[in-house]
Amino acid sequence: MLRANAAKVDWDQQKKQWHVEIVMGAEVVKRWLKGRPHETADDSLRSLAVETAKDEGYELDAGQVTVAR
């Protein structure tokens, strides 16, 4: 598995859903986290970001995930 540098999870006010951006050098993978309410805990969002990165074939440390509210 390739190693991701970082990830950012933020709330899209228009679509009313969470969005994750996974960064690997110059490459960025963007995915929606559907079905999660705005009140979802930061730890859960970090875990979802790590899981999403894994699904895309990347290894990501939860400590490298930033949650922007």
Secondary structure, 3 states (H helix, E strand, C coil): CEECCEEEEEEECCCCEEEEEEEECCEEEEEEECCCCCCCCHHHHHHHHHHHHHHCCEECCHHHEEEEC
